[in-house]
Every structure is written in structure tokens, then in C-alpha cells.
Amino acid sequence: MDQELTEIRVEGGIEEQNQQQGREFKHFDIITTENNINDHHYFSSSSSSSSLSSAGNVKIMKEWRILERNLPDSIYVRAYEGRIDLLRAVIVGPTGTPYHDGLFFLDIKFPSDYPNSPPKVYYRSFGHRLNPNLYQNGFVCLSLLNTWSGNESEKWKPSQSTILQVLVSIQGLVLNAKPYFNEPAFANMPKNSKPWKANSLSYNRNAFILSCKTMLCVLRRPPKFFEELVVQHFLDRAEAILTACNAYITGQANIGGQPTSTTTTTNLTSRTFKASIGIVYSQLVKSFRENGSSLENIEILDTSKNMCYHLSEAKGMCGPFTLVILVLIFCVGFGLIIRGINI
């Protein structure tokens, strides 16, 4: 195994001289320092590296080669020389979906009986549930991981399945254009009928807002060994992200779609969405500028009116409710006082 690891390291280009040349961020690479991966979700779990069978070691080395040679442009993976049972991956959100231009991080662990059991995958949610298959607690619901009772043909097969298939499945099947229908209860509903289409659009709006919030979290706390990628990705994509936000806010495009015209089309948006995205929009502008983007080539919208509407609407809803609560508290308190006097 040591010889195979050495070959992959040389082929993967992680030699010190290359690291010092400010090279392009590689799609697959191997991290040599074990002590600096303690932000990995499975770092503190018992290492299965030493307990892996010979077949498991061979399989993981094969997985590394497959990843090195076949990763699509929108997926990046880091392996760890000191912990070959761990991987970290990031998926760039696909175009045409509410996840476009986002960065979605996954921490992965090969169990001791790998490949007989599928890898364990933890989604770094930052507290946001932006997809039916990706839970706030990091759980990833996917037939290929045996975490969902799908068809037998979709489940993990020790002799055939690979981690590359897992990553591509999450990117293509989970982070899709209509994630609302990922919910088993809605999967077979008529996607183009008016009510279900409206539900899907509403879900996409919320998913996009949560995707933007995830961008902010990633910028503030980039996972280790991906800091370089995070900075460069948002330098490259900041204007595109805000241009898309502009189109969604002004009603010129549906989430994930291209602008329909230069004229505002109000039926493509809603006041609630505009109010919610307005708050996130200003935070994105601030974070992108702090990240080094000038944003001089795009119009920055003034979303303060939308934010004021959001606050006034909340105030209007909460005012009477708050009053009722205060009255109840007063009545209960007054009753206790009278009761105390009588006693």
C-alpha cells in the first residue's frame, strides 16, 4: 500500500515545490498533515485505517485513482495520508438549480469493513435544511448510501459502487432543479400542474435563500484545506451570483432560470421572497467585498425597502399576539397576587 500511496502522491502533484508555486487548486489532492484535520466531522471517531482489511486498503487506493482521473470540474476532493479512512469533498451547485454557484461540503469516512458497507457521509449544513435529502444534522438521505429504502438496484454494491458515484449522485439527483419533488410523498405528483408547480417554485425560493446563507457561512468559516478554493470561487462568481439575485428580486427570472426580459415581470417573484432575500442580499454584497470583489460591473440594488416591508409585516403580525400574551401574563399575575392576599 505504501508504494501505491507514494505513486498517487507524485501523480497528484503534492510535492513541496509545487505547493510553493501557487498552483491551481487541484480537483484531487492528498493532505500530509494529520494534526490539522481536526475540523473533519469524523476526525475524533476511532480510526479505521489500521483496522481496514487488505481488500479495503486496495479498494481505497483504487477509489483515490478514480477520483484523481475522473472528477468533474465542479467537484473537489481531499484525502489524508495519515487517515486514509477519511475524505472531504465540495460540490459546486449546478447551473439551473436553486443551488447554483454554492459550495456544499461533505465529510466522508470509509468504515472498517469497507467496501462491504457504504461510506459514511456527513453534510456540513451550517444549520440550514435546504434540500429534502440534506438534513440540518448532517444526515444525507441517499439510496446509494443505504440511508434510504430505494430500489435494490440503487443501493450500494461492494464490487461496483464507488465514492465518485456517491458524489455525482448528490450533485445530479439531490441538488437538482426541482428539489421539492425529492420528498417521497411528492415524487410522483404531476410536476407541471399549477398547484404542484407553485409549491415547487416556493420551495426553490426558500432553498435559494438558504443556499445564499450557506455561502455566507462558508466564506466566514471555510473548511480546512479548502480556504484557497473558497476565496477564489467567490471572487470568480460574486458578480454572477448578485446578477442572478437582481433578476430574482426584480422578477425577471425564476430561481435558477435565465432573465426573461429587461422588463420587470412581477409574477415571477413575491413580496415575501423579496423581503427575505433583501436581508441576505446586503450581507452577500458586504461579504463579497470583504473577500476582494470590487463588484463595479453590476448594479447593486437597494433592498432596504424590501427589508422594511419584512419588518413591518412581522410587526403587524406580532403586535396583537404580543398584546394578548401580555394581557394573559397580567391576569395570571394579578390573580396570584389576589390569592396571596386572601391567604
Secondary structure, 3 states (H helix, E strand, C coil): CHHHHHHHHHHHCCCHHHHCCCCCCCCEEEECCHHHCCCCCCCCCCCCCCCCCHHHHHHHHHHHHHHHHHCCCCEEEEEECCCCCEEEEEEECCCCCCCCCCEEEEEEECCCCCCCCCCEEEECCCCCCCECCECCCCCECCHHHCCCCCCHHHCCCCCCCCHHHHHHHHHHHHCCCCHHHHCCCCCCCCCCCHHHHHHHHHHHHHHHHHHHHHHHHHHHCCCCCCHHHHHHHHHHHHHHHHHHHHHHHCCCCCCCCCCCCCCCCHHHCCHHHHHHHHHHHHHHHHHHHHCCCCCCCCCCCCCHHHHHHHHHHHHHHHHHHHHHHHHHHHHHHHHHHHHHHHC
